[in-house]
Amino acid sequence: MEILYQSDIKFISMGAMILGSGGGGNPYMGQLIVEKAIDEWGPITVYSLSELKETDLILAIGVMGTPTVFLEKMLGGQEFLSLIHVVDTQFGKKPTHLMSAEIGGVNAMTPLMQAARLNLPVVDGDLIGRAFPEIHMNLTSLMLEKSSPIFIADEKGNYVFLHCINPQWNEKIVRHIALAMGGTGLIALPPLAPQNSRHAIVGGSLSLAKAIGQAIDQARKRKEDPVLAGCAQLCGELIFRGQVTDIQRNIVNGFLKGCLTIENKQDRLEVFFQNEYLLAIKNKKVMSTTPNLICIVEEKSGEGIAADEIRFATRVAVYTAPPDKRWLSKKGLQFISPRCFGYDIDYKPFTRSES
Amino acid sequence: MRRIGIDVGGTHTDMVLMDGEKIIKTIKYKTSIQVSESIQSGIKRLLFESQENAHNIQAVMLGTTHFTNAVVEKKELNPVAIIRLGLPATQLVAPLTDWPSSIKTIIHGGTFLCHGGIELTNQAISLLKKEEIERIIDFIQEKKIESVAISSVFSPLNDEHELAVAQLIKEKLPHCHLSLSSRIGRLGLLQRENATILNASLRVLAKKMLDTLKKSLQHIGISAPLFISQNDGTLISETEAKFYPVKTFASGPTNSLRGAAYLCQLSQAVIADIGGTTTDIGLIQQGFPVEAPLETRIAGIRINFRMPHLLSIGIGGGSKINPMTAQVGPKSVGYQLQKKAFIFGGPILTASDLAVAAGWMNLGKHHYIKHIDPAFISKGLQFIQTAICKSIKTLIKIDGQQCLVLVGGAHQLLGTHLTGFKQVIRPKYAEIANAIGAAIGQVSSEVNKVVDFSKTPRAKYLKEMKKKVIDHAIKQGAAINTVKIVDIEEVPLTYFPGNSFKLKIKAVGNLVAIKNQTSLHG
């Protein structure tokens, strides 16, 4: 069991940004919300997976939709109450714990936002271990029989209980509902009982996010390289340092798709993205692919930069890290290999370089 | 066109009299606390020294950090009633979140979350509730709050609600200063709201300062319009500056960058503005200052203004030198140079002393520093060079292709034999580059829209918007044949259907002197 205080939140935010692998939304707004919530409602209790009882019920939540809308509307608060209410009425039982559905990006913060106010502890973990663009891309789709029902709520008091035949249908339909709600909505995935779902949860990811942030901060204080400090926390591998020389972005089916080019004196790295960074190719050689994390960070600060915010001429470092092992199973790769995103390339397993 | 460019800095005020592209006269003097009087006497001196008549002046352009300083020093800010329209959304982040508490207490005049605000789809989040606004009006009246900040969700796309609330307040409290976020900031509620609140807190000061200044100018016979430099180096009328003081925040550094580029006739350069205490380094690309990539802050408050990307290091003419290590700065004697530096018979070894000893700068009395060991002088000057070059390298790769332009009062601290640059230039008039930047300020206009290109044909829409922007620039005072589109930015909107983009088009043109200045905003 751990208590999260206001001073911990900025580290989680930094770590979540890196685990977002280019997407997931900027956690800073989430950080402000959580810091304010702790101010008003007190610190947050976090439990590890191993501490949960068989009678507990975990509700994995996240914000879904257009980041532009989130930066204007943020959240009202009613969304959380609606989700808890609908779970209570549908399952005859209130959730006992909140958890992040997606640790990459702003959703690392989502369960922390109202946990103290609702008197609910948070589970140290999530359902992906990083960020991915579509909601069916989480471990429950792989590992559990049922991917429904899911729930979505808005600030006005609207909520929708959704039952679909498979996870891909969940994604298709719920995204339209989020648009109808104004562009964003708070989602809850099917409530999880620990004994049936431990194998579909990435335990310890909230602590990992905090550790990444703290390592970067410490490195900066000690005038050491914050890039390497962040990379080490992920047991990752540095693959490039250079300056951003070209960015191409486009909306395809509602997702931010494109390619950016980073160059240094000798080499050239191209990073392809669809919300998240999915493919890194150096001088035409494939260096890393989804589901490996591909993290682009600011050289000086070591902090992550998202695909929708990265700017021309920024000096960056790029590192890659292995994903949760479950994504590497045959079934896992069927969800999130490069071919799933339309790239004619196979998954490249993470390796350490010889040099 | 005969015009006067003025830069009022913290320590010095610089002025330049220009006629078209010709620089006729320049002066530099210490800024005094009474800004208007200071400017008035400066202009009198400038006109006298150039034997020029006040009536011949067709425009006065002022770049000032007065409003930035008011925020940074927390002086002369007025309390603000803060209205946010967006219930039931936005509640999890209150206004003034993330503000340093010292400034929060000064400007806090009540925070009100109300119904209203627009969705991205252009429907209302909720309807405005008149009774909510009426209760706020009673509060404002009772507490005698003079200024109100109104921010509505998605107001840059649809300002209906902000206008409606402004109208209600104006009817009951006609003298209340109103600041609407749709006129001030871009998308991103918190940062836009922050900028609007800051603007509202500067309204009383802005009115006082600019009204006084206008009177001082008229008093000495200048009937020409007064323009103020804004963040991007373009000009706004003094009337607009009275309503939007927050638009002038980054004008100082912007003017220094543009002035430097103008003096060298370069559209691409690295600029180092070496002042009394700091050196500010920036980049010019395609004739304009390169903007800061990440979010901008002022006094620790997040605002998402386009500001020039500047690096500031603690090296300037007044920087103290460590007599053992030859380390330069960051402590500085600042404006007390003439009292404290060796070259003026003072007790403190400063960077200027080293530059004079090396023969790079002509200031004070040489005999005060002739005893300094040449090896030490070398070491100190090398320290300055290394520090400045190191900072430049974090902004841009130095590979023999870049020109470095040195401006500012202490630009002689860097020699011109720097390796790595194609050219190092110390232009004539380098020490008043800021004032020149103000004098060459252009007029701009911008349009910001969200558009779905799957519904609206792109080519036709862009053509219409470009025309709209150009027409508006001309209305602001731009000469028709000088107006150019300088920026078209299309940012795709993630997770939105169709082919939706945030579109920004900006046009800029040279100023034509206008006789009758009408207020652009009520």
Chai-1 contact restraints between the chains, C-beta under 6 A:
chainA,res_idxA,chainB,res_idxB,connection_type,confidence,min_distance_angstrom,max_distance_angstrom,comment,restraint_id
A,L32,B,V93,contact,1.0,0.0,6.0,A-B,restraint_1
A,L32,B,T97,contact,1.0,0.0,6.0,A-B,restraint_2
A,L32,B,D98,contact,1.0,0.0,6.0,A-B,restraint_3
A,I33,B,L92,contact,1.0,0.0,6.0,A-B,restraint_4
A,I33,B,V93,contact,1.0,0.0,6.0,A-B,restraint_5
A,K36,B,T97,contact,1.0,0.0,6.0,A-B,restraint_6
A,G65,B,Y495,contact,1.0,0.0,6.0,A-B,restraint_7
A,T66,B,T494,contact,1.0,0.0,6.0,A-B,restraint_8
A,T66,B,Y495,contact,1.0,0.0,6.0,A-B,restraint_9
A,T66,B,F496,contact,1.0,0.0,6.0,A-B,restraint_10
A,P67,B,T494,contact,1.0,0.0,6.0,A-B,restraint_11
A,T68,B,L493,contact,1.0,0.0,6.0,A-B,restraint_12
A,V69,B,L120,contact,1.0,0.0,6.0,A-B,restraint_13
A,L71,B,G188,contact,1.0,0.0,6.0,A-B,restraint_14
A,E72,B,V153,contact,1.0,0.0,6.0,A-B,restraint_15
A,E72,B,F154,contact,1.0,0.0,6.0,A-B,restraint_16
A,E72,B,L189,contact,1.0,0.0,6.0,A-B,restraint_17
A,K73,B,A89,contact,1.0,0.0,6.0,A-B,restraint_18
A,K73,B,T90,contact,1.0,0.0,6.0,A-B,restraint_19
A,K73,B,V153,contact,1.0,0.0,6.0,A-B,restraint_20
A,M74,B,T90,contact,1.0,0.0,6.0,A-B,restraint_21
A,M74,B,L92,contact,1.0,0.0,6.0,A-B,restraint_22
A,M74,B,V93,contact,1.0,0.0,6.0,A-B,restraint_23
A,L75,B,L92,contact,1.0,0.0,6.0,A-B,restraint_24
A,G76,B,P88,contact,1.0,0.0,6.0,A-B,restraint_25
A,G76,B,A89,contact,1.0,0.0,6.0,A-B,restraint_26
A,G76,B,Q91,contact,1.0,0.0,6.0,A-B,restraint_27
A,G77,B,Q91,contact,1.0,0.0,6.0,A-B,restraint_28
A,G77,B,L92,contact,1.0,0.0,6.0,A-B,restraint_29
A,Q78,B,P88,contact,1.0,0.0,6.0,A-B,restraint_30
A,E155,B,P88,contact,1.0,0.0,6.0,A-B,restraint_31
A,E155,B,A89,contact,1.0,0.0,6.0,A-B,restraint_32
A,K156,B,P88,contact,1.0,0.0,6.0,A-B,restraint_33
A,G182,B,E119,contact,1.0,0.0,6.0,A-B,restraint_34
A,G183,B,L120,contact,1.0,0.0,6.0,A-B,restraint_35
A,R249,B,P492,contact,1.0,0.0,6.0,A-B,restraint_36
A,N250,B,P492,contact,1.0,0.0,6.0,A-B,restraint_37
A,I251,B,P492,contact,1.0,0.0,6.0,A-B,restraint_38
A,I251,B,N499,contact,1.0,0.0,6.0,A-B,restraint_39
A,G254,B,Y495,contact,1.0,0.0,6.0,A-B,restraint_40
A,G254,B,F496,contact,1.0,0.0,6.0,A-B,restraint_41
A,G254,B,P497,contact,1.0,0.0,6.0,A-B,restraint_42
A,L256,B,T494,contact,1.0,0.0,6.0,A-B,restraint_43
A,R311,B,P293,contact,1.0,0.0,6.0,A-B,restraint_44
A,T314,B,P293,contact,1.0,0.0,6.0,A-B,restraint_45
